[in-house]
């Protein structure tokens, strides 16, 4: 019976101190922080509110990281046009990881290079890939190390000078812009986050034959969000492992997220709202193999009746709802 009158969890650490060991693989607090923001924003919540919440793509994690980036350029004369524009976009950002926006793309690629520029020179390829294999580990580590600007991790051990944390942050943004310019051209309007952040729902047989993959896989589809947003669209920081099909991926491919969305309103116990990522059938020949994917992508739900009368009459059992 918590004082805030709700119970919420997003794989976060729920207790600061607990006498028994449960895990050390907690997610960063970003998603639970956003849940609390939304649930305390109004006194009562509706089904339609929860539909919006489950599609929410605002990242409190990014809200914490970006000020470090902005501060690292204070007093620095910036002549490069795209760098100036990128900094301006980051300053004005509302931290919504919208797939149509360029700012999440700039931020996400910067994050990739920031992790690499801090840790890789000490770790090397193998240890670094192990370190970032589970995204929640580097996510949490980065938060901790940015609060310690004198940490030796910021120094690049392969150079004779000792780099400061601000130099490493500036280098990471420069690396990110070089990556984006090489991949999408120098016109920043072509850098939308969804253009590089996509999801493909892969069949169990995927990866054996490219021609077959085109038939049995579902996607790719552009997405917003990342691993720190309520609509969890996590991508791996580790490099693709070619010998294992399940670990084969392109950069920023979504590999983890909500396999089902479900809303039950206790005021209406004879119905619930549900959507799956793909469909009700694992048979590629079935009409129901992938018919729910467009609904899942756009935050649309099936409202399913469960009362005995509706079931007996087979009447209005299912309704597609989008509010």
C-alpha angles and dihedrals in degrees: 000000000000120000093239089059096234139081117217136168136174102176087284128139104269100189127042094211126023125165094222125065112241106159145319095210098089120153117244112268094252098104096043089046090055091046090054091047091054098041093050094044092085138015098239131032127207133203088257090054091055091048088058092044093053089054095044115131103182113126119210085184091063088046087060097044102046098066089061089055094048093046093052090064096049109126092010118124107227116199101167111100097215092045091053091047092047092052090049091051091050091049092053097038120125089203093246107146092216114174091224094054127093095207096072089051092052091046095046095049090046089053090053093052094041091059091045095047092050101044113015100074090059098037106038125211102301100044092040092055090049090050094052097035092102105045095212090067097060091036091059095037092054091054090053098045095048087062089058105059092171093059114131089226090080092062115092103228090202094067128068094232127067111245120216123227090251091054090052091049091049091048090050093055090047090050090049093053091048089052093049094045091050093047103038105014131253094288101101092202088075094060100090114157093231090058090070103022109073141152129221120184103218125208118230089252093051119127098038100090126012093212090053091046091061089058103040102034121081115221153315098229128173116248141186126211129053138217093299099054129088090244089060111212099162120184125194124257090199122089120259115272104219098193092061115059093204090058095046111111145140120246113287094009111155108245103164134041148112109327089186137017116207132177124182121184111203089205088065104039095169096069142039138188119238143165132173128205096246121356149298095270133063090201110104089208092059123101085224096056095100107355094117096054097086089050093048091050094053101040095254120148139199113235106213123197117218104175116120096240094055092046094049092048092040085222127148092343093149133032129173109229132190118169 
